[in-house]
Amino acid sequence: MNKAYILVVEDDLPVSNLITTTLKAHDYRFITAQNGKNAILQASSHNPDIILLDLGLPDMDGVEVIKCIRSWSNVPIIVISARSEDRDKIDALDAGADDYLTKPFSVEELLARLRATQRRLNVMQNQTLNMSSIFENGELRVDYAAGCAYLKDEELHLTPIEYKLLCLLSKNVGKVLTHTYITQEVWGSSWDNDIASLRVYMATLRKKIEVGEEPLQYIQTHIGIGYRMLKIE
């Protein structure tokens, strides 16, 4: 089982060191953030498998961080907080947290929560792998195995970049993918010129899949954030 890639969001240095030392000792890969804004940036840039999130951050409340990340990602979020009131737990879970661990916590319990979360991730990934290799959405069809895409049963003539973008969007249908995440996946970097190129390629892709007198809108732009493929009913 490959160990999860974890984002640790904690401004208390001793607690952060305890968590990261534990993760390192058990062969987890991790990155850290000390405030809410940096946590959101790291989540969008590095696409972690699991987020460990403190609620009492210096610049913004952790619940707001959860809401922001939930607007474009379903990454599991485990809250680790000194707040022990039911109201705090309910607010965090309602905002989209998957689990809640109260400080002080034992290392063994943290590891158990991580293992349980990773088991759920593995089940979801296996279900995805077992799905058909053909994606269909409205009049659009993508055959991942053959490396081809079709609109109204006619093959689309896409450039390699356009096809990679279409696959990335279709495999995450309904999810908002940030500019940073898309450029990292397609180009392996996220410089300003990569994001400028992304806008151009996204425009040319749209021209090829959103055609006709009453074209279906497959790709939705989220200004300043990224793009999402809409599910056509």
Long-range contacts (C-beta under 8 A, 24 or more apart in sequence): 1-118, 1-122, 3-27, 3-28, 3-29, 3-118, 4-28, 4-29, 4-48, 4-49, 4-50, 4-114, 4-117, 4-118, 4-121, 5-29, 5-30, 5-31, 5-46, 5-48, 5-49, 5-50, 6-30, 6-31, 6-48, 6-49, 6-50, 6-51, 6-52, 6-114, 7-31, 7-32, 7-33, 7-39, 7-42, 7-43, 7-46, 7-48, 7-50, 7-51, 7-52, 8-32, 8-33, 8-52, 9-33, 9-34, 9-36, 9-39, 9-51, 9-52, 9-53, 9-54, 9-57, 9-62, 9-65, 10-34, 10-52, 10-54, 10-80, 11-35, 11-54, 11-56, 11-57, 11-58, 12-54, 15-54, 15-80, 15-103, 18-107, 19-52, 19-80, 19-110, 22-107, 22-110, 22-111, 26-111, 28-114, 34-58, 35-59, 35-60, 36-60, 36-61, 36-62, 36-64, 36-65, 39-65, 40-65, 40-68, 40-69, 43-69, 43-73, 43-75, 44-72, 44-73, 44-178, 44-180, 44-181, 45-180, 45-181, 45-184, 45-190, 47-75, 47-181, 47-184, 48-75, 49-75, 49-76, 49-118, 49-121, 50-75, 50-76, 50-77, 50-78, 50-114, 50-117, 50-118, 50-121, 51-75, 51-76, 51-77, 51-78, 52-78, 52-80, 52-110, 53-77, 53-78, 53-79, 53-80, 53-97, 54-79, 54-80, 54-81, 55-79, 55-81, 55-83, 55-88, 55-92, 56-81, 56-82, 56-83, 62-92, 63-91, 63-92, 63-95, 66-92, 66-95, 66-96, 66-97, 67-95, 67-96, 69-96, 70-95, 70-96, 71-176, 72-175, 72-176, 72-177, 72-178, 72-222, 72-225, 72-226, 72-228, 73-175, 73-176, 74-175, 76-117, 76-120, 76-121, 78-113, 78-114, 78-117, 80-105, 80-110, 135-170, 135-171, 135-173, 137-170, 137-173, 137-218, 137-229, 137-231, 137-232, 138-216, 138-218, 138-232, 139-216, 139-232, 140-170, 140-209, 140-216, 140-218, 140-232, 142-166, 142-167, 142-170, 149-209, 151-208, 151-209, 151-211, 156-208, 156-209, 157-208, 158-205, 158-208, 159-201, 159-204, 161-186, 161-201, 162-201, 162-204, 162-205, 162-208, 165-198, 165-201, 165-202, 165-205, 166-205, 166-209, 169-219, 169-227, 169-228, 169-229, 170-229, 172-229, 173-229, 173-230, 173-231, 174-228, 174-229, 174-230, 174-231, 175-228, 176-222, 176-225, 176-226, 176-227, 176-228, 177-226, 177-227, 177-228, 178-225, 178-226, 179-225, 179-226, 180-226, 181-226, 182-226, 182-227, 202-227
